[in-house]
Amino acid sequence: MQYIRSPINTICLGQAASMASLLLAAGAKGERRSLPNATIMIHQPSGGYSGQAKDISIHTKQIIRVWDSLNALYCKHTGQPLDIIQKNMDRDYFMTAEEAKEFGIIDEVINERPLALVTDVVADESKDKESS
């Protein structure tokens, strides 16, 4: 997403959990929105590994690298300091849309339906054609 020149609008309709919350936060500043009853959740990466001790160690190192990378991305997109991100990602951290706005994951909670939507325009055009 960060390599696309056009601004990316992100909208949470119901739930943005785990990586979906990062995608939501990575939208263009000012273009990250959520419906009021949506839930947003961040947490540390998880994985279930088995096998020999060396293999488990390899996977552990990798998941820690991923965790560090995720922490940096959440810091970048939310403006939160690293210690706050680390604290909140230690366990599942659920937020309402308003809380996600305060946290910096989204910019706006959509509390009212926009006056005109594309579907309204299309419906109006269909009515105009039928009456002609």
N, CA, C and O atoms as a Tinker XYZ file with bonds, in Angstrom:
   528  protein
     1  N      0.817000   -1.198000    0.000000    73     2
     2  CA     0.000000    0.000000    0.000000    64     1     3
     3  C      0.862000    1.264000    0.000000    63     2     4     5
     4  O      0.499000    2.270000   -0.610000    81     3
     5  N      1.970000    1.205000    0.668000    73     3     6
     6  CA     2.801000    2.395000    0.814000    64     5     7
     7  C      3.518000    2.771000   -0.475000    63     6     8     9
     8  O      4.050000    3.876000   -0.580000    81     7
     9  N      3.541000    1.881000   -1.449000    73     7    10
    10  CA     4.231000    2.148000   -2.707000    64     9    11
    11  C      3.298000    2.666000   -3.792000    63    10    12    13
    12  O      3.744000    2.981000   -4.895000    81    11
    13  N      2.021000    2.756000   -3.490000    73    11    14
    14  CA     1.044000    3.258000   -4.449000    64    13    15
    15  C      0.974000    4.775000   -4.309000    63    14    16    17
    16  O      0.839000    5.289000   -3.198000    81    15
    17  N      1.062000    5.489000   -5.414000    73    15    18
    18  CA     1.073000    6.955000   -5.362000    64    17    19
    19  C     -0.283000    7.539000   -4.996000    63    18    20    21
    20  O     -0.360000    8.535000   -4.276000    81    19
    21  N     -1.339000    6.931000   -5.481000    73    19    22
    22  CA    -2.676000    7.452000   -5.189000    64    21    23
    23  C     -2.999000    7.251000   -3.714000    63    22    24    25
    24  O     -2.604000    6.246000   -3.123000    81    23
    25  N     -3.717000    8.201000   -3.118000    73    23    26
    26  CA    -4.111000    8.020000   -1.719000    64    25    27
    27  C     -5.085000    6.851000   -1.595000    63    26    28    29
    28  O     -5.981000    6.688000   -2.423000    81    27
    29  N     -4.904000    6.052000   -0.569000    73    27    30
    30  CA    -5.749000    4.883000   -0.359000    64    29    31
    31  C     -6.722000    5.170000    0.773000    63    30    32    33
    32  O     -6.316000    5.497000    1.888000    81    31
    33  N     -8.017000    5.043000    0.474000    73    31    34
    34  CA    -9.066000    5.192000    1.482000    64    33    35
    35  C     -9.287000    3.842000    2.141000    63    34    36    37
    36  O     -9.401000    2.828000    1.452000    81    35
    37  N     -9.348000    3.815000    3.468000    73    35    38
    38  CA    -9.653000    2.574000    4.174000    64    37    39
    39  C    -10.881000    2.800000    5.043000    63    38    40    41
    40  O    -11.034000    3.853000    5.663000    81    39
    41  N    -11.754000    1.798000    5.081000    73    39    42
    42  CA   -12.986000    1.883000    5.862000    64    41    43
    43  C    -13.206000    0.558000    6.576000    63    42    44    45
    44  O    -13.147000   -0.506000    5.960000    81    43
    45  N    -13.460000    0.628000    7.877000    73    43    46
    46  CA   -13.818000   -0.562000    8.645000    64    45    47
    47  C    -15.334000   -0.594000    8.760000    63    46    48    49
    48  O    -15.948000    0.316000    9.316000    81    47
    49  N    -15.928000   -1.656000    8.226000    73    47    50
    50  CA   -17.382000   -1.786000    8.258000    64    49    51
    51  C    -17.866000   -2.549000    9.483000    63    50    52    53
    52  O    -18.916000   -2.222000   10.037000    81    51
    53  N    -17.118000   -3.563000    9.914000    73    51    54
    54  CA   -17.550000   -4.387000   11.038000    64    53    55
    55  C    -16.443000   -4.652000   12.028000    63    54    56    57
    56  O    -16.535000   -4.281000   13.198000    81    55
    57  N    -15.383000   -5.306000   11.546000    73    55    58
    58  CA   -14.256000   -5.608000   12.420000    64    57    59
    59  C    -12.962000   -5.594000   11.619000    63    58    60    61
    60  O    -12.886000   -6.152000   10.524000    81    59
    61  N    -11.956000   -4.955000   12.179000    73    59    62
    62  CA   -10.610000   -4.985000   11.611000    64    61    63
    63  C     -9.702000   -5.493000   12.722000    63    62    64    65
    64  O     -9.311000   -4.738000   13.613000    81    63
    65  N     -9.374000   -6.763000   12.664000    73    63    66
    66  CA    -8.572000   -7.386000   13.716000    64    65    67
    67  C     -7.249000   -7.866000   13.147000    63    66    68    69
    68  O     -7.166000   -8.298000   11.998000    81    67
    69  N     -6.220000   -7.782000   13.973000    73    67    70
    70  CA    -4.906000   -8.293000   13.624000    64    69    71
    71  C     -4.341000   -7.516000   12.432000    63    70    72    73
    72  O     -4.272000   -6.287000   12.477000    81    71
    73  N     -3.942000   -8.208000   11.380000    73    71    74
    74  CA    -3.338000   -7.534000   10.229000    64    73    75
    75  C     -4.320000   -6.571000    9.556000    63    74    76    77
    76  O     -3.900000   -5.575000    8.968000    81    75
    77  N     -5.611000   -6.856000    9.635000    73    75    78
    78  CA    -6.604000   -5.950000    9.048000    64    77    79
    79  C     -6.562000   -4.578000    9.721000    63    78    80    81
    80  O     -6.811000   -3.563000    9.070000    81    79
    81  N     -6.249000   -4.539000   11.014000    73    79    82
    82  CA    -6.149000   -3.245000   11.696000    64    81    83
    83  C     -4.946000   -2.455000   11.196000    63    82    84    85
    84  O     -4.991000   -1.226000   11.134000    81    83
    85  N     -3.876000   -3.152000   10.842000    73    83    86
    86  CA    -2.709000   -2.461000   10.282000    64    85    87
    87  C     -3.031000   -1.922000    8.890000    63    86    88    89
    88  O     -2.639000   -0.805000    8.551000    81    87
    89  N     -3.737000   -2.704000    8.088000    73    87    90
    90  CA    -4.151000   -2.228000    6.765000    64    89    91
    91  C     -5.053000   -1.002000    6.896000    63    90    92    93
    92  O     -4.927000   -0.049000    6.128000    81    91
    93  N     -5.954000   -1.030000    7.864000    73    91    94
    94  CA    -6.832000    0.113000    8.115000    64    93    95
    95  C     -6.008000    1.349000    8.469000    63    94    96    97
    96  O     -6.253000    2.435000    7.944000    81    95
    97  N     -5.037000    1.182000    9.354000    73    95    98
    98  CA    -4.189000    2.297000    9.800000    64    97    99
    99  C     -3.278000    2.813000    8.695000    63    98   100   101
   100  O     -2.895000    3.983000    8.703000    81    99
   101  N     -2.928000    1.951000    7.743000    73    99   102
   102  CA    -1.970000    2.315000    6.691000    64   101   103
   103  C     -2.601000    3.105000    5.550000    63   102   104   105
   104  O     -1.906000    3.481000    4.606000    81   103
   105  N     -3.894000    3.359000    5.620000    73   103   106
   106  CA    -4.534000    4.190000    4.605000    64   105   107
   107  C     -3.987000    5.609000    4.656000    63   106   108   109
   108  O     -3.268000    5.977000    5.584000    81   107
   109  N     -4.332000    6.391000    3.659000    73   107   110
   110  CA    -3.870000    7.783000    3.598000    64   109   111
   111  C     -4.413000    8.570000    4.790000    63   110   112   113
   112  O     -5.577000    8.422000    5.162000    81   111
   113  N     -3.571000    9.399000    5.378000    73   111   114
   114  CA    -4.005000   10.247000    6.497000    64   113   115
   115  C     -5.200000   11.084000    6.051000    63   114   116   117
   116  O     -5.196000   11.685000    4.977000    81   115
   117  N     -6.212000   11.103000    6.896000    73   115   118
   118  CA    -7.440000   11.821000    6.573000    64   117   119
   119  C     -8.446000   10.982000    5.815000    63   118   120   121
   120  O     -9.589000   11.400000    5.631000    81   119
   121  N     -8.035000    9.796000    5.370000    73   119   122
   122  CA    -8.903000    8.928000    4.562000    64   121   123
   123  C     -9.139000    7.576000    5.231000    63   122   124   125
   124  O     -9.524000    6.616000    4.565000    81   123
   125  N     -8.913000    7.494000    6.540000    73   123   126
   126  CA    -9.097000    6.243000    7.286000    64   125   127
   127  C    -10.354000    6.390000    8.137000    63   126   128   129
   128  O    -10.408000    7.217000    9.048000    81   127
   129  N    -11.358000    5.582000    7.830000    73   127   130
   130  CA   -12.664000    5.747000    8.470000    64   129   131
   131  C    -13.191000    4.429000    9.022000    63   130   132   133
   132  O    -12.705000    3.346000    8.697000    81   131
   133  N    -14.208000    4.569000    9.872000    73   131   134
   134  CA   -14.865000    3.396000   10.433000    64   133   135
   135  C    -16.324000    3.727000   10.707000    63   134   136   137
   136  O    -16.669000    4.868000   11.015000    81   135
   137  N    -17.169000    2.720000   10.590000    73   135   138
   138  CA   -18.545000    2.873000   11.037000    64   137   139
   139  C    -18.541000    2.862000   12.563000    63   138   140   141
   140  O    -17.628000    2.300000   13.168000    81   139
   141  N    -19.539000    3.471000   13.195000    73   139   142
   142  CA   -19.501000    3.663000   14.645000    64   141   143
   143  C    -19.536000    2.385000   15.477000    63   142   144   145
   144  O    -19.003000    2.373000   16.587000    81   143
   145  N    -20.134000    1.329000   14.990000    73   143   146
   146  CA   -20.240000    0.101000   15.779000    64   145   147
   147  C    -19.175000   -0.933000   15.444000    63   146   148   149
   148  O    -19.266000   -2.083000   15.872000    81   147
   149  N    -18.179000   -0.531000   14.689000    73   147   150
   150  CA   -17.094000   -1.444000   14.318000    64   149   151
   151  C    -16.157000   -1.677000   15.503000    63   150   152   153
   152  O    -16.110000   -0.895000   16.453000    81   151
   153  N    -15.421000   -2.772000   15.410000    73   151   154
   154  CA   -14.422000   -3.129000   16.417000    64   153   155
   155  C    -13.068000   -3.225000   15.736000    63   154   156   157
   156  O    -12.940000   -3.805000   14.658000    81   155
   157  N    -12.068000   -2.654000   16.374000    73   155   158
   158  CA   -10.702000   -2.709000   15.851000    64   157   159
   159  C     -9.839000   -3.364000   16.922000    63   158   160   161
   160  O     -9.935000   -3.013000   18.098000    81   159
   161  N     -8.990000   -4.324000   16.519000    73   159   162
   162  CA    -8.171000   -5.047000   17.487000    64   161   163
   163  C     -6.736000   -5.167000   16.994000    63   162   164   165
   164  O     -6.482000   -5.512000   15.840000    81   163
   165  N     -5.802000   -4.874000   17.899000    73   163   166
   166  CA    -4.381000   -5.086000   17.616000    64   165   167
   167  C     -3.846000   -6.103000   18.616000    63   166   168   169
   168  O     -4.367000   -6.230000   19.725000    81   167
   169  N     -2.809000   -6.823000   18.220000    73   167   170
   170  CA    -2.169000   -7.781000   19.127000    64   169   171
   171  C     -0.821000   -8.205000   18.569000    63   170   172   173
   172  O     -0.477000   -7.912000   17.424000    81   171
   173  N     -0.075000   -8.896000   19.404000    73   171   174
   174  CA     1.219000   -9.401000   18.968000    64   173   175
   175  C      1.017000  -10.554000   17.989000    63   174   176   177
   176  O     -0.034000  -11.195000   17.993000    81   175
   177  N      2.007000  -10.819000   17.158000    73   175   178
   178  CA     1.886000  -11.956000   16.245000    64   177   179
   179  C      1.848000  -13.261000   17.034000    63   178   180   181
   180  O      2.378000  -13.349000   18.141000    81   179
   181  N      1.223000  -14.254000   16.453000    73   179   182
   182  CA     1.160000  -15.549000   17.124000    64   181   183
   183  C      1.525000  -16.643000   16.139000    63   182   184   185
   184  O      1.479000  -16.454000   14.924000    81   183
   185  N      1.878000  -17.759000   16.677000    73   183   186
   186  CA     2.217000  -18.902000   15.836000    64   185   187
   187  C      2.328000  -20.144000   16.689000    63   186   188   189
   188  O      2.690000  -20.075000   17.863000    81   187
   189  N      2.025000  -21.242000   16.112000    73   187   190
   190  CA     2.146000  -22.512000   16.814000    64   189   191
   191  C      3.172000  -23.369000   16.109000    63   190   192   193
   192  O      2.943000  -23.843000   14.996000    81   191
   193  N      4.279000  -23.560000   16.745000    73   191   194
   194  CA     5.362000  -24.316000   16.125000    64   193   195
   195  C      5.650000  -25.558000   16.933000    63   194   196   197
   196  O      5.494000  -25.580000   18.154000    81   195
   197  N      6.069000  -26.585000   16.236000    73   195   198
   198  CA     6.482000  -27.819000   16.902000    64   197   199
   199  C      7.673000  -28.374000   16.145000    63   198   200   201
   200  O      8.012000  -27.905000   15.058000    81   199
   201  N      8.280000  -29.346000   16.715000    73   199   202
   202  CA     9.433000  -29.951000   16.071000    64   201   203
   203  C     10.642000  -29.898000   16.974000    63   202   204   205
   204  O     10.529000  -29.821000   18.198000    81   203
   205  N     11.786000  -29.939000   16.355000    73   203   206
   206  CA    13.025000  -29.939000   17.120000    64   205   207
   207  C     13.284000  -28.561000   17.724000    63   206   208   209
   208  O     12.796000  -27.546000   17.226000    81   207
   209  N     14.057000  -28.548000   18.801000    73   207   210
   210  CA    14.343000  -27.306000   19.522000    64   209   211
   211  C     14.950000  -26.246000   18.607000    63   210   212   213
   212  O     14.591000  -25.072000   18.706000    81   211
   213  N     15.857000  -26.636000   17.725000    73   211   214
   214  CA    16.483000  -25.674000   16.804000    64   213   215
   215  C     15.442000  -25.040000   15.882000    63   214   216   217
   216  O     15.477000  -23.835000   15.635000    81   215
   217  N     14.515000  -25.860000   15.375000    73   215   218
   218  CA    13.467000  -25.337000   14.495000    64   217   219
   219  C     12.572000  -24.348000   15.241000    63   218   220   221
   220  O     12.211000  -23.302000   14.701000    81   219
   221  N     12.220000  -24.679000   16.470000    73   219   222
   222  CA    11.390000  -23.784000   17.278000    64   221   223
   223  C     12.132000  -22.474000   17.522000    63   222   224   225
   224  O     11.530000  -21.401000   17.476000    81   223
   225  N     13.427000  -22.555000   17.780000    73   223   226
   226  CA    14.253000  -21.364000   17.988000    64   225   227
   227  C     14.269000  -20.482000   16.741000    63   226   228   229
   228  O     14.176000  -19.259000   16.843000    81   227
   229  N     14.385000  -21.090000   15.584000    73   227   230
   230  CA    14.378000  -20.344000   14.313000    64   229   231
   231  C     13.053000  -19.607000   14.145000    63   230   232   233
   232  O     13.037000  -18.429000   13.787000    81   231
   233  N     11.948000  -20.293000   14.400000    73   231   234
   234  CA    10.625000  -19.675000   14.267000    64   233   235
   235  C     10.424000  -18.573000   15.303000    63   234   236   237
   236  O      9.799000  -17.553000   15.011000    81   235
   237  N     10.948000  -18.773000   16.503000    73   235   238
   238  CA    10.836000  -17.753000   17.551000    64   237   239
   239  C     11.553000  -16.477000   17.135000    63   238   240   241
   240  O     11.016000  -15.381000   17.298000    81   239
   241  N     12.756000  -16.613000   16.602000    73   239   242
   242  CA    13.506000  -15.438000   16.153000    64   241   243
   243  C     12.757000  -14.711000   15.036000    63   242   244   245
   244  O     12.723000  -13.481000   14.999000    81   243
   245  N     12.165000  -15.473000   14.139000    73   243   246
   246  CA    11.424000  -14.868000   13.035000    64   245   247
   247  C     10.194000  -14.114000   13.540000    63   246   248   249
   248  O      9.926000  -12.998000   13.093000    81   247
   249  N      9.456000  -14.705000   14.453000    73   247   250
   250  CA     8.242000  -14.040000   14.938000    64   249   251
   251  C      8.591000  -12.774000   15.725000    63   250   252   253
   252  O      7.823000  -11.811000   15.715000    81   251
   253  N      9.733000  -12.765000   16.402000    73   251   254
   254  CA    10.182000  -11.559000   17.106000    64   253   255
   255  C     10.549000  -10.469000   16.100000    63   254   256   257
   256  O     10.271000   -9.293000   16.334000    81   255
   257  N     11.171000  -10.850000   14.981000    73   255   258
   258  CA    11.472000   -9.873000   13.920000    64   257   259
   259  C     10.180000   -9.279000   13.352000    63   258   260   261
   260  O     10.081000   -8.073000   13.127000    81   259
   261  N      9.204000  -10.141000   13.128000    73   259   262
   262  CA     7.912000   -9.675000   12.613000    64   261   263
   263  C      7.264000   -8.731000   13.625000    63   262   264   265
   264  O      6.724000   -7.693000   13.244000    81   263
   265  N      7.314000   -9.081000   14.893000    73   263   266
   266  CA     6.726000   -8.256000   15.946000    64   265   267
   267  C      7.375000   -6.873000   15.972000    63   266   268   269
   268  O      6.681000   -5.861000   16.064000    81   267
   269  N      8.698000   -6.833000   15.891000    73   267   270
   270  CA     9.410000   -5.547000   15.857000    64   269   271
   271  C      8.985000   -4.715000   14.648000    63   270   272   273
   272  O      8.800000   -3.502000   14.747000    81   271
   273  N      8.836000   -5.378000   13.522000    73   271   274
   274  CA     8.421000   -4.706000   12.293000    64   273   275
   275  C      7.000000   -4.153000   12.432000    63   274   276   277
   276  O      6.732000   -3.018000   12.037000    81   275
   277  N      6.100000   -4.949000   12.989000    73   275   278
   278  CA     4.722000   -4.502000   13.198000    64   277   279
   279  C      4.674000   -3.318000   14.155000    63   278   280   281
   280  O      3.947000   -2.352000   13.922000    81   279
   281  N      5.449000   -3.395000   15.231000    73   279   282
   282  CA     5.494000   -2.278000   16.182000    64   281   283
   283  C      5.902000   -0.988000   15.482000    63   282   284   285
   284  O      5.296000    0.062000   15.699000    81   283
   285  N      6.930000   -1.070000   14.644000    73   283   286
   286  CA     7.410000    0.114000   13.920000    64   285   287
   287  C      6.337000    0.656000   12.978000    63   286   288   289
   288  O      6.160000    1.870000   12.871000    81   287
   289  N      5.624000   -0.234000   12.299000    73   287   290
   290  CA     4.572000    0.205000   11.373000    64   289   291
   291  C      3.407000    0.858000   12.114000    63   290   292   293
   292  O      2.891000    1.886000   11.676000    81   291
   293  N      2.994000    0.269000   13.228000    73   291   294
   294  CA     1.919000    0.889000   14.015000    64   293   295
   295  C      2.354000    2.254000   14.538000    63   294   296   297
   296  O      1.554000    3.190000   14.552000    81   295
   297  N      3.613000    2.382000   14.971000    73   295   298
   298  CA     4.132000    3.690000   15.415000    64   297   299
   299  C      4.035000    4.703000   14.279000    63   298   300   301
   300  O      3.573000    5.827000   14.473000    81   299
   301  N      4.473000    4.293000   13.100000    73   299   302
   302  CA     4.471000    5.181000   11.933000    64   301   303
   303  C      3.061000    5.651000   11.583000    63   302   304   305
   304  O      2.846000    6.835000   11.322000    81   303
   305  N      2.111000    4.734000   11.578000    73   303   306
   306  CA     0.771000    5.061000   11.089000    64   305   307
   307  C     -0.153000    5.660000   12.141000    63   306   308   309
   308  O     -1.123000    6.333000   11.796000    81   307
   309  N      0.135000    5.424000   13.428000    73   307   310
   310  CA    -0.742000    5.967000   14.472000    64   309   311
   311  C     -0.157000    7.191000   15.157000    63   310   312   313
   312  O     -0.886000    7.986000   15.749000    81   311
   313  N      1.171000    7.340000   15.075000    73   311   314
   314  CA     1.820000    8.428000   15.793000    64   313   315
   315  C      2.043000    8.124000   17.267000    63   314   316   317
   316  O      2.517000    8.978000   18.017000    81   315
   317  N      1.702000    6.906000   17.682000    73   315   318
   318  CA     1.906000    6.509000   19.080000    64   317   319
   319  C      3.376000    6.173000   19.323000    63   318   320   321
   320  O      4.054000    5.684000   18.419000    81   319
   321  N      3.878000    6.431000   20.543000    73   319   322
   322  CA     5.254000    6.039000   20.858000    64   321   323
   323  C      5.369000    4.519000   20.992000    63   322   324   325
   324  O      4.386000    3.830000   21.265000    81   323
   325  N      6.569000    4.018000   20.797000    73   323   326
   326  CA     6.818000    2.578000   20.811000    64   325   327
   327  C      6.346000    1.913000   22.100000    63   326   328   329
   328  O      5.772000    0.826000   22.046000    81   327
   329  N      6.569000    2.532000   23.247000    73   327   330
   330  CA     6.184000    1.886000   24.509000    64   329   331
   331  C      4.671000    1.682000   24.606000    63   330   332   333
   332  O      4.221000    0.684000   25.169000    81   331
   333  N      3.889000    2.605000   24.070000    73   331   334
   334  CA     2.422000    2.462000   24.072000    64   333   335
   335  C      2.007000    1.338000   23.129000    63   334   336   337
   336  O      1.150000    0.523000   23.470000    81   335
   337  N      2.606000    1.293000   21.954000    73   335   338
   338  CA     2.300000    0.224000   20.996000    64   337   339
   339  C      2.640000   -1.127000   21.610000    63   338   340   341
   340  O      1.820000   -2.044000   21.571000    81   339
   341  N      3.829000   -1.265000   22.172000    73   339   342
   342  CA     4.246000   -2.538000   22.768000    64   341   343
   343  C      3.307000   -2.955000   23.891000    63   342   344   345
   344  O      2.922000   -4.121000   23.981000    81   343
   345  N      2.942000   -2.011000   24.742000    73   343   346
   346  CA     2.051000   -2.317000   25.869000    64   345   347
   347  C      0.696000   -2.819000   25.374000    63   346   348   349
   348  O      0.175000   -3.816000   25.875000    81   347
   349  N      0.130000   -2.124000   24.388000    73   347   350
   350  CA    -1.200000   -2.491000   23.912000    64   349   351
   351  C     -1.205000   -3.734000   23.035000    63   350   352   353
   352  O     -2.226000   -4.414000   22.930000    81   351
   353  N     -0.077000   -4.037000   22.404000    73   351   354
   354  CA    -0.022000   -5.233000   21.558000    64   353   355
   355  C      0.383000   -6.485000   22.331000    63   354   356   357
   356  O      0.442000   -7.575000   21.761000    81   355
   357  N      0.662000   -6.335000   23.623000    73   355   358
   358  CA     1.079000   -7.488000   24.416000    64   357   359
   359  C     -0.006000   -8.565000   24.458000    63   358   360   361
   360  O      0.301000   -9.757000   24.480000    81   359
   361  N     -1.243000   -8.155000   24.470000    73   359   362
   362  CA    -2.397000   -9.056000   24.424000    64   361   363
   363  C     -3.398000   -8.472000   23.431000    63   362   364   365
   364  O     -3.196000   -7.370000   22.920000    81   363
   365  N     -4.472000   -9.201000   23.158000    73   363   366
   366  CA    -5.517000   -8.666000   22.287000    64   365   367
   367  C     -6.030000   -7.356000   22.886000    63   366   368   369
   368  O     -6.441000   -7.317000   24.046000    81   367
   369  N     -6.004000   -6.297000   22.100000    73   367   370
   370  CA    -6.443000   -4.980000   22.551000    64   369   371
   371  C     -7.563000   -4.517000   21.629000    63   370   372   373
   372  O     -7.321000   -4.102000   20.495000    81   371
   373  N     -8.798000   -4.595000   22.133000    73   371   374
   374  CA    -9.978000   -4.244000   21.356000    64   373   375
   375  C    -10.330000   -2.779000   21.566000    63   374   376   377
   376  O    -10.231000   -2.258000   22.677000    81   375
   377  N    -10.742000   -2.121000   20.483000    73   375   378
   378  CA   -11.124000   -0.710000   20.537000    64   377   379
   379  C    -12.450000   -0.499000   19.822000    63   378   380   381
   380  O    -12.761000   -1.171000   18.839000    81   379
   381  N    -13.215000    0.440000   20.333000    73   379   382
   382  CA   -14.379000    0.921000   19.595000    64   381   383
   383  C    -13.857000    1.837000   18.486000    63   382   384   385
   384  O    -12.666000    2.142000   18.432000    81   383
   385  N    -14.741000    2.262000   17.621000    73   383   386
   386  CA   -14.327000    3.180000   16.555000    64   385   387
   387  C    -13.783000    4.483000   17.149000    63   386   388   389
   388  O    -12.771000    5.002000   16.678000    81   387
   389  N    -14.441000    5.006000   18.167000    73   387   390
   390  CA   -13.970000    6.247000   18.804000    64   389   391
   391  C    -12.603000    6.049000   19.449000    63   390   392   393
   392  O    -11.738000    6.919000   19.353000    81   391
   393  N    -12.405000    4.910000   20.106000    73   391   394
   394  CA   -11.107000    4.626000   20.724000    64   393   395
   395  C    -10.019000    4.482000   19.664000    63   394   396   397
   396  O     -8.891000    4.935000   19.858000    81   395
   397  N    -10.364000    3.846000   18.541000    73   395   398
   398  CA    -9.395000    3.698000   17.446000    64   397   399
   399  C     -9.030000    5.061000   16.863000    63   398   400   401
   400  O     -7.895000    5.273000   16.434000    81   399
   401  N     -9.985000    5.976000   16.849000    73   399   402
   402  CA    -9.701000    7.338000   16.382000    64   401   403
   403  C     -8.735000    8.029000   17.342000    63   402   404   405
   404  O     -7.764000    8.651000   16.911000    81   403
   405  N     -8.999000    7.919000   18.631000    73   403   406
   406  CA    -8.107000    8.514000   19.632000    64   405   407
   407  C     -6.713000    7.894000   19.565000    63   406   408   409
   408  O     -5.711000    8.574000   19.785000    81   407
   409  N     -6.657000    6.602000   19.262000    73   407   410
   410  CA    -5.384000    5.882000   19.190000    64   409   411
   411  C     -4.596000    6.241000   17.932000    63   410   412   413
   412  O     -3.374000    6.093000   17.895000    81   411
   413  N     -5.305000    6.717000   16.896000    73   411   414
   414  CA    -4.637000    7.108000   15.654000    64   413   415
   415  C     -4.740000    6.096000   14.531000    63   414   416   417
   416  O     -4.091000    6.252000   13.497000    81   415
   417  N     -5.544000    5.062000   14.717000    73   415   418
   418  CA    -5.705000    4.057000   13.660000    64   417   419
   419  C     -6.616000    4.583000   12.554000    63   418   420   421
   420  O     -6.396000    4.306000   11.375000    81   419
   421  N     -7.637000    5.340000   12.941000    73   419   422
   422  CA    -8.529000    5.950000   11.951000    64   421   423
   423  C     -8.575000    7.456000   12.181000    63   422   424   425
   424  O     -8.127000    7.954000   13.214000    81   423
   425  N     -9.118000    8.165000   11.214000    73   423   426
   426  CA    -9.236000    9.620000   11.299000    64   425   427
   427  C    -10.666000   10.081000   11.549000    63   426   428   429
   428  O    -10.890000   11.180000   12.057000    81   427
   429  N    -11.629000    9.241000   11.191000    73   427   430
   430  CA   -13.023000    9.680000   11.274000    64   429   431
   431  C    -13.933000    8.495000   11.548000    63   430   432   433
   432  O    -13.738000    7.401000   11.018000    81   431
   433  N    -14.935000    8.737000   12.392000    73   431   434
   434  CA   -16.015000    7.778000   12.599000    64   433   435
   435  C    -17.193000    8.284000   11.782000    63   434   436   437
   436  O    -17.633000    9.421000   11.954000    81   435
   437  N    -17.700000    7.441000   10.895000    73   435   438
   438  CA   -18.811000    7.831000   10.021000    64   437   439
   439  C    -20.108000    7.643000   10.806000    63   438   440   441
   440  O    -20.620000    6.528000   10.910000    81   439
   441  N    -20.634000    8.730000   11.354000    73   439   442
   442  CA   -21.841000    8.648000   12.175000    64   441   443
   443  C    -23.120000    8.910000   11.395000    63   442   444   445
   444  O    -24.211000    8.571000   11.852000    81   443
   445  N    -22.986000    9.513000   10.222000    73   443   446
   446  CA   -24.156000    9.796000    9.398000    64   445   447
   447  C    -23.898000    9.359000    7.975000    63   446   448   449
   448  O    -22.770000    9.412000    7.485000    81   447
   449  N    -24.948000    8.932000    7.325000    73   447   450
   450  CA   -24.850000    8.546000    5.922000    64   449   451
   451  C    -24.564000    9.789000    5.092000    63   450   452   453
   452  O    -25.206000   10.822000    5.284000    81   451
   453  N    -23.602000    9.702000    4.169000    73   451   454
   454  CA   -23.342000   10.857000    3.297000    64   453   455
   455  C    -24.609000   11.251000    2.541000    63   454   456   457
   456  O    -25.446000   10.401000    2.239000    81   455
   457  N    -24.745000   12.530000    2.241000    73   455   458
   458  CA   -25.955000   13.019000    1.577000    64   457   459
   459  C    -26.214000   12.337000    0.247000    63   458   460   461
   460  O    -27.351000   11.966000   -0.045000    81   459
   461  N    -25.195000   12.169000   -0.551000    73   459   462
   462  CA   -25.367000   11.541000   -1.863000    64   461   463
   463  C    -24.356000   10.415000   -2.013000    63   462   464   465
   464  O    -23.159000   10.595000   -1.786000    81   463
   465  N    -24.850000    9.285000   -2.389000    73   463   466
   466  CA   -23.987000    8.145000   -2.669000    64   465   467
   467  C    -24.106000    7.794000   -4.138000    63   466   468   469
   468  O    -25.064000    8.183000   -4.806000    81   467
   469  N    -23.147000    7.072000   -4.628000    73   467   470
   470  CA   -23.171000    6.652000   -6.032000    64   469   471
   471  C    -24.459000    5.901000   -6.323000    63   470   472   473
   472  O    -25.064000    6.095000   -7.377000    81   471
   473  N    -24.888000    5.042000   -5.397000    73   471   474
   474  CA   -26.116000    4.271000   -5.638000    64   473   475
   475  C    -27.324000    5.188000   -5.764000    63   474   476   477
   476  O    -28.241000    4.901000   -6.533000    81   475
   477  N    -27.335000    6.294000   -5.011000    73   475   478
   478  CA   -28.436000    7.255000   -5.126000    64   477   479
   479  C    -28.452000    7.896000   -6.507000    63   478   480   481
   480  O    -29.514000    8.053000   -7.109000    81   479
   481  N    -27.292000    8.262000   -7.004000    73   479   482
   482  CA   -27.180000    8.892000   -8.324000    64   481   483
   483  C    -27.644000    7.921000   -9.401000    63   482   484   485
   484  O    -28.393000    8.304000  -10.301000    81   483
   485  N    -27.207000    6.671000   -9.317000    73   483   486
   486  CA   -27.608000    5.657000  -10.294000    64   485   487
   487  C    -29.114000    5.447000  -10.232000    63   486   488   489
   488  O    -29.766000    5.347000  -11.271000    81   487
   489  N    -29.678000    5.379000   -9.024000    73   487   490
   490  CA   -31.121000    5.196000   -8.877000    64   489   491
   491  C    -31.878000    6.376000   -9.473000    63   490   492   493
   492  O    -32.892000    6.190000  -10.146000    81   491
   493  N    -31.388000    7.591000   -9.227000    73   491   494
   494  CA   -32.037000    8.782000   -9.783000    64   493   495
   495  C    -31.981000    8.780000  -11.306000    63   494   496   497
   496  O    -32.956000    9.148000  -11.960000    81   495
   497  N    -30.849000    8.368000  -11.878000    73   495   498
   498  CA   -30.718000    8.306000  -13.335000    64   497   499
   499  C    -31.686000    7.280000  -13.915000    63   498   500   501
   500  O    -32.267000    7.507000  -14.976000    81   499
   501  N    -31.864000    6.152000  -13.225000    73   499   502
   502  CA   -32.792000    5.120000  -13.694000    64   501   503
   503  C    -34.218000    5.650000  -13.685000    63   502   504   505
   504  O    -34.982000    5.403000  -14.619000    81   503
   505  N    -34.576000    6.375000  -12.638000    73   503   506
   506  CA   -35.921000    6.951000  -12.552000    64   505   507
   507  C    -36.144000    7.959000  -13.679000    63   506   508   509
   508  O    -37.220000    8.006000  -14.275000    81   507
   509  N    -35.118000    8.763000  -13.965000    73   507   510
   510  CA   -35.220000    9.754000  -15.042000    64   509   511
   511  C    -35.438000    9.069000  -16.385000    63   510   512   513
   512  O    -36.237000    9.541000  -17.195000    81   511
   513  N    -34.733000    7.952000  -16.634000    73   511   514
   514  CA   -34.871000    7.228000  -17.899000    64   513   515
   515  C    -36.254000    6.604000  -18.012000    63   514   516   517
   516  O    -36.847000    6.602000  -19.091000    81   515
   517  N    -36.777000    6.069000  -16.902000    73   515   518
   518  CA   -38.092000    5.431000  -16.916000    64   517   519
   519  C    -39.201000    6.442000  -17.188000    63   518   520   521
   520  O    -40.183000    6.126000  -17.859000    81   519
   521  N    -39.045000    7.648000  -16.669000    73   519   522
   522  CA   -40.087000    8.658000  -16.852000    64   521   523
   523  C    -40.010000    9.341000  -18.217000    63   522   524   525
   524  O    -40.923000   10.079000  -18.587000    81   523
   525  N    -38.933000    9.106000  -18.970000    73   523   526
   526  CA   -38.785000    9.742000  -20.289000    64   525   527
   527  C    -39.574000    9.034000  -21.342000    63   526   528
   528  O    -39.557000    9.442000  -22.504000    81   527
